[in-house]
Amino acid sequence: MMNTEARANSALQQANQEFSNALRRNSDLLRHPPTITVYEKKFVITFIIIPFAIAGALIRVALQRLETFPGAPVFSLVYAQWIGCFIMGIVTLHKNNIFFLYHPLQVALSTGLCGSITTFSSWQLGIFDEFANINAADHTRGKNVLAALSQLVVTLAMSFSGYHCGHHVGRWLDHMGLFHPVLRRLVGGQTSNNGDDKNSGGSNNGIGEINGNIIEQSPPVPQLWHCGFSISCMSWVDRIIVVFGILSWIGVIIAAVLAPADQRELALTCVFAPVGALLRWYLSFFNGIRSDIFVGTFAANMLGTLVLAVISLLRSGVTMSSVSCSVLGALADGFCGCLTTISTFVVELSVLPLRQSYIYALTSVVLGQCFMFIIVGPFIWTRGFNGTC
């Protein structure tokens, strides 16, 4: 009888000791969240952006066509801006979780998809069209200014509302524990690798419960391991992604060649979309040059707006063939639309200090309008708008 009690007391003491060790380990995790190594594979990112950019451009064009009808209560582009910023809100809130799931997917969703659904250059063109009264509406110049301000304010308001609504949905998904299985596996794997007790008897459930709670209080932090454009870090999943990216681009090129005349512009838009998205991703490498402005995003938005201004000038009065019109339209929607972005712009305005945020926003909008007024304005105001496409 005494031996049985002694063994029971010994087992209880051992369980208490293991539970105390778990509490101590998790207390350390609260003070110092675990870091999980994540490989940044730029070669894979390059190719995963391609299909997501194509999808983003298609979503934007489809929404514009769907919402363009007589008597529409608001301009059609605002729906694409809202949806792109909504998805971006979810992605930014779960950035680390998506890193752990598959790092290239995070870039594909934010840069490839959201950045291609939203567009800065077309927004600037819409503002200029209202200033210049391209549609020749019967009202005064003062009403032109009010219409342009409506384009400016409504787009910004809808974009920010979409972004914050995405944050709300992201918090709900986090409350539902969407990524908790992945995080538990990562934290559990790290715990085992650190040499902790694996045979803990009846205390496993208690320790597992603590690890589950610790995930909610102090989730692991990704530590990027830069592989660059090397293919040595690629897994079989990465190779499939690369092949799929290549095939998707080849597919839309073939579709552009074989498409009927009424669908040629849409197919060409899909061809040019990855070029704009990849150039924007490359320019994002320069975002860290200054602390008061995101140089890469600013350069992408200004370059895309400049190119779109030139395209608008060519489409205003130069007589051209249907093929040339399709190419210019595809460059406007595909290249310029995917090179410029509102979703990333909204994220950057949200993280900058208040004063710098206003300066960044005003500089971007004013310079974008300067391009439109200087390049397109003189031709329209001297010769009138005679759209040839």
matplotlib code that plots the C-alpha trace (Angstrom):
import matplotlib.pyplot as plt

x = [0.0, 2.8, 4.6, 1.5, 1.1, 4.8, 4.6, 1.5, 3.1, 6.2, 4.1, 2.2, 5.4, 6.8, 3.7, 3.7, 7.4, 6.7, 3.7, 5.9, 8.5, 5.9, 4.7, 8.2, 8.9, 5.7, 6.4, 9.7, 7.7, 5.5, 8.6, 10.5, 8.1, 9.6, 11.2, 10.5, 12.8, 11.0, 12.9, 12.4, 12.5, 12.5, 12.7, 9.5, 7.8, 8.6, 6.5, 3.7, 3.0, 2.1, -1.2, -2.3, -1.6, -3.7, -6.5, -6.4, -6.6, -9.5, -11.4, -10.8, -12.0, -14.9, -16.1, -15.8, -17.8, -20.4, -20.9, -20.9, -24.4, -26.7, -27.7, -25.0, -25.0, -21.2, -18.2, -17.4, -13.8, -14.6, -15.8, -12.5, -10.7, -12.8, -12.5, -8.8, -8.3, -10.7, -8.5, -5.4, -6.8, -7.1, -3.7, -1.8, -3.4, -2.4, 0.9, 3.0, 0.5, 0.6, 4.4, 4.4, 1.8, 3.8, 5.8, 5.4, 1.7, 1.8, 3.5, 1.2, -1.9, -0.7, 1.5, 0.0, -3.7, -4.6, -2.1, -3.6, -7.2, -6.7, -5.1, -3.7, -3.2, -6.8, -8.0, -5.8, -7.2, -10.7, -10.1, -8.6, -11.5, -13.8, -11.6, -11.6, -15.2, -14.4, -18.0, -19.1, -21.7, -23.8, -22.5, -20.1, -16.4, -17.1, -19.1, -16.1, -14.0, -16.7, -16.9, -13.2, -13.2, -15.9, -13.7, -10.8, -12.7, -15.1, -12.2, -10.1, -13.0, -14.0, -10.5, -9.9, -13.2, -12.5, -9.0, -10.4, -13.4, -10.8, -9.0, -12.3, -12.9, -9.2, -9.7, -12.8, -10.9, -8.2, -10.9, -12.1, -8.6, -8.0, -4.2, -3.9, -3.2, -0.3, 1.1, 0.6, 2.6, 5.4, 5.6, 5.3, 8.1, 10.3, 9.6, 10.6, 13.7, 14.8, 15.1, 12.1, 10.4, 8.5, 7.2, 5.2, 2.6, -0.7, 0.4, 0.5, -3.0, -2.3, 0.9, -0.9, -3.6, -0.9, 0.8, -2.6, -3.2, 0.3, -0.2, -3.0, -1.0, 2.4, 2.4, 5.7, 7.5, 9.0, 12.7, 13.4, 16.3, 17.1, 17.6, 17.6, 17.0, 18.8, 17.0, 18.9, 16.2, 13.3, 11.0, 8.8, 5.9, 8.1, 8.8, 5.1, 4.4, 7.2, 5.8, 2.3, 3.3, 5.1, 2.2, -0.4, 1.6, 2.0, -1.7, -2.8, -0.3, -1.8, -5.3, -4.3, -3.2, -6.3, -8.9, -11.6, -11.4, -14.0, -12.0, -8.5, -8.1, -9.0, -6.6, -3.8, -4.6, -3.8, -0.5, 0.6, -0.6, 2.3, 4.8, 3.3, 3.0, 6.5, 7.9, 6.0, 7.4, 10.9, 10.5, 9.2, 12.8, 13.5, 10.8, 13.2, 15.5, 13.6, 11.6, 9.1, 8.0, 7.8, 10.0, 9.3, 5.5, 5.7, 7.9, 5.6, 2.4, 4.1, 5.6, 2.3, 0.3, 2.8, 2.5, -1.3, -1.3, 0.7, -1.7, -4.7, -3.1, -2.6, -6.2, -7.6, -6.9, -4.6, -6.3, -5.2, -6.2, -8.4, -5.3, -3.5, -6.5, -6.6, -2.9, -3.2, -6.3, -4.5, -1.5, -3.7, -5.7, -3.0, 0.4, -0.5, -3.4, -1.1, 2.0, 0.1, -1.8, -4.2, -4.2, -0.5, -0.9, -3.6, -1.5, 1.4, -0.7, -2.0, 1.4, 3.1, 3.0, 0.1, 2.0, 4.1, 1.0, -0.7, 2.5, 2.9, -0.8, -0.9, 2.4, 1.2, -2.1, -0.8, 2.1, -0.2, -2.6, 0.4, 1.3, -2.3, -2.7, 0.7, 0.5, -3.2, -4.6, -3.1, -4.2, -7.8, -8.2, -6.8, -8.3, -11.0, -11.5, -12.0, -11.7, -10.5, -10.6]
y = [0.0, 2.4, 1.5, 2.4, 5.7, 6.5, 5.7, 7.9, 10.8, 10.4, 10.4, 13.5, 15.3, 14.4, 15.7, 18.9, 19.4, 18.9, 21.3, 23.9, 23.5, 24.1, 27.2, 28.5, 27.8, 29.5, 32.5, 32.8, 32.7, 35.6, 37.7, 36.4, 35.1, 32.2, 32.9, 30.5, 30.5, 31.3, 31.1, 34.1, 32.6, 35.4, 33.1, 31.4, 34.8, 36.0, 33.3, 33.1, 36.8, 36.1, 34.2, 36.4, 39.5, 38.1, 37.2, 40.7, 42.4, 40.2, 41.0, 44.7, 44.8, 42.5, 44.7, 47.8, 46.3, 45.0, 48.3, 50.5, 51.2, 54.2, 55.8, 54.1, 55.8, 55.9, 55.4, 51.8, 51.7, 52.3, 48.7, 47.2, 49.6, 48.6, 44.8, 45.0, 47.0, 44.6, 41.6, 43.6, 44.2, 40.5, 39.7, 42.4, 41.3, 37.7, 38.5, 36.4, 33.5, 33.4, 33.5, 30.3, 28.7, 29.5, 32.7, 33.3, 33.2, 36.3, 38.3, 36.9, 37.9, 41.4, 42.4, 40.2, 40.1, 43.1, 45.4, 44.4, 44.7, 48.3, 51.0, 54.4, 55.6, 55.0, 56.8, 59.8, 59.7, 59.6, 62.8, 64.5, 63.5, 65.3, 68.4, 68.5, 67.5, 64.9, 63.8, 67.4, 67.5, 70.6, 72.4, 75.1, 74.8, 75.0, 71.8, 70.2, 70.8, 69.4, 66.2, 65.8, 66.2, 63.5, 61.1, 61.9, 61.7, 58.8, 56.6, 57.3, 56.8, 53.5, 52.3, 53.0, 51.5, 48.3, 48.0, 48.4, 46.1, 43.5, 44.0, 43.3, 40.1, 39.1, 39.5, 37.3, 34.7, 34.9, 34.5, 31.4, 30.0, 29.7, 29.5, 27.9, 24.4, 25.7, 27.7, 24.9, 22.6, 25.2, 25.9, 22.2, 21.4, 24.0, 22.7, 19.2, 20.4, 22.3, 19.0, 19.3, 16.2, 14.2, 11.5, 13.6, 11.0, 12.4, 16.0, 16.2, 17.6, 20.3, 21.4, 21.2, 23.5, 26.0, 25.9, 26.5, 29.6, 30.9, 31.0, 33.4, 35.6, 35.5, 34.0, 33.1, 35.7, 34.8, 35.2, 35.6, 33.6, 35.3, 32.8, 35.5, 34.2, 30.9, 27.7, 25.7, 26.3, 25.2, 22.4, 20.3, 22.7, 25.6, 23.9, 23.3, 27.0, 28.0, 25.8, 27.0, 30.6, 30.1, 28.1, 30.7, 33.5, 31.4, 30.6, 34.2, 35.0, 32.2, 33.5, 37.0, 35.6, 33.5, 35.8, 37.4, 41.1, 41.9, 40.0, 40.9, 43.8, 41.7, 39.0, 41.5, 43.0, 39.6, 39.5, 42.9, 42.6, 40.5, 43.0, 45.8, 43.7, 42.4, 45.8, 47.2, 44.3, 45.1, 48.8, 47.8, 46.8, 50.5, 51.3, 51.3, 54.0, 56.8, 56.7, 59.5, 58.1, 54.7, 55.4, 52.2, 52.5, 56.2, 55.5, 52.8, 55.0, 58.0, 56.0, 54.2, 57.5, 59.1, 56.2, 56.3, 60.0, 59.4, 56.6, 58.8, 61.5, 59.0, 57.8, 61.3, 62.4, 60.1, 57.9, 54.3, 50.8, 48.5, 46.4, 49.6, 50.6, 47.1, 47.3, 50.8, 49.8, 46.7, 48.7, 51.1, 48.3, 45.7, 47.4, 50.7, 49.2, 46.6, 48.8, 51.3, 50.4, 51.9, 48.9, 49.2, 53.0, 52.8, 50.4, 52.8, 55.8, 53.9, 53.1, 56.4, 59.1, 61.5, 64.4, 62.3, 60.4, 63.6, 64.8, 61.5, 61.4, 65.0, 64.7, 61.5, 63.0, 66.4, 65.1, 62.5, 65.4, 67.4, 64.6, 64.5, 68.3, 68.8, 65.8, 65.5, 68.9, 71.1, 68.8, 68.5, 72.2, 73.3, 70.7, 69.1, 65.5, 63.3, 59.7, 57.5, 54.2]
z = [0.0, 0.9, -2.3, -4.4, -2.7, -3.1, -6.8, -7.2, -5.4, -7.5, -10.7, -9.5, -8.7, -12.1, -13.8, -11.8, -12.7, -16.4, -16.2, -14.4, -17.2, -19.8, -18.0, -17.8, -21.5, -22.6, -20.3, -22.2, -25.5, -24.3, -23.7, -26.8, -29.5, -31.4, -34.8, -37.7, -40.7, -43.9, -47.3, -49.6, -53.0, -55.5, -58.5, -57.4, -56.6, -60.1, -61.6, -59.1, -59.6, -63.3, -62.9, -60.0, -62.1, -64.9, -62.5, -61.0, -64.4, -65.4, -62.2, -62.6, -66.3, -65.5, -62.7, -64.8, -67.6, -65.2, -63.4, -66.6, -67.6, -68.2, -65.0, -62.9, -59.4, -59.2, -61.6, -62.3, -61.2, -57.6, -57.2, -58.2, -55.9, -53.0, -53.6, -54.1, -50.9, -49.0, -49.9, -49.1, -45.6, -45.0, -46.4, -44.4, -41.2, -41.8, -43.5, -41.1, -41.2, -45.0, -44.8, -42.8, -45.1, -48.3, -48.5, -52.3, -51.8, -49.7, -52.4, -55.0, -53.2, -52.2, -55.2, -57.9, -57.1, -55.1, -56.8, -60.2, -59.2, -58.0, -60.2, -59.5, -63.1, -64.2, -61.1, -62.1, -65.6, -64.2, -62.2, -65.2, -67.4, -64.9, -64.8, -68.6, -69.0, -71.6, -71.8, -72.7, -69.9, -69.9, -66.8, -65.7, -65.0, -61.3, -61.6, -63.4, -60.3, -58.1, -60.3, -60.1, -56.3, -56.2, -58.1, -55.7, -52.4, -53.2, -54.4, -51.4, -49.0, -50.6, -50.8, -47.1, -46.1, -48.1, -46.4, -42.9, -43.7, -44.8, -41.4, -39.6, -41.6, -41.0, -37.2, -37.4, -39.3, -36.6, -34.0, -35.8, -35.6, -39.3, -39.1, -35.6, -36.8, -38.8, -35.9, -33.5, -35.8, -36.1, -32.4, -31.5, -34.0, -32.5, -29.0, -30.0, -31.8, -28.7, -26.9, -24.6, -23.1, -25.7, -23.3, -20.8, -19.9, -18.7, -18.8, -22.6, -22.8, -20.3, -22.1, -25.5, -24.1, -22.9, -26.4, -28.0, -25.8, -26.3, -30.0, -29.5, -27.2, -28.8, -32.3, -33.9, -36.0, -39.5, -40.0, -43.7, -45.2, -48.5, -51.3, -54.0, -57.5, -56.8, -57.7, -55.1, -52.4, -54.6, -53.6, -55.8, -55.0, -56.2, -59.5, -60.1, -59.4, -61.9, -64.6, -64.0, -64.2, -67.5, -69.0, -67.9, -69.6, -72.8, -72.6, -72.7, -75.5, -77.6, -76.7, -77.9, -81.2, -81.8, -80.2, -82.3, -82.9, -80.2, -77.5, -78.7, -76.3, -73.3, -74.2, -74.8, -71.4, -69.8, -71.8, -70.6, -67.0, -65.7, -67.1, -65.1, -61.9, -62.1, -62.7, -59.7, -57.6, -58.7, -57.9, -54.4, -53.6, -53.3, -50.8, -47.9, -49.3, -47.5, -44.3, -45.3, -48.6, -50.3, -53.3, -55.2, -55.1, -55.8, -58.9, -60.1, -59.8, -61.4, -64.3, -65.0, -64.9, -67.3, -69.7, -69.5, -70.2, -73.4, -74.4, -73.7, -76.0, -78.8, -78.4, -78.4, -82.0, -83.9, -86.5, -86.2, -87.0, -84.9, -83.9, -82.8, -80.7, -79.1, -78.2, -76.7, -74.7, -73.5, -72.5, -70.6, -68.7, -68.5, -68.2, -66.6, -64.6, -63.1, -62.8, -60.6, -57.4, -54.9, -52.4, -51.6, -51.6, -48.9, -46.8, -47.0, -46.1, -43.1, -41.7, -42.3, -39.6, -40.1, -41.5, -43.9, -45.0, -46.1, -47.9, -49.6, -50.7, -51.9, -53.8, -55.6, -56.6, -57.6, -59.7, -61.3, -62.3, -63.6, -66.0, -67.3, -67.6, -69.3, -71.7, -72.5, -71.6, -74.4, -77.2, -75.8, -75.1, -78.5, -80.8, -78.7, -77.8, -80.8, -79.5, -82.3, -80.3]

ax = plt.figure().add_subplot(projection="3d")
ax.plot(x, y, z, "-o")
ax.set_aspect("equal")
plt.show()
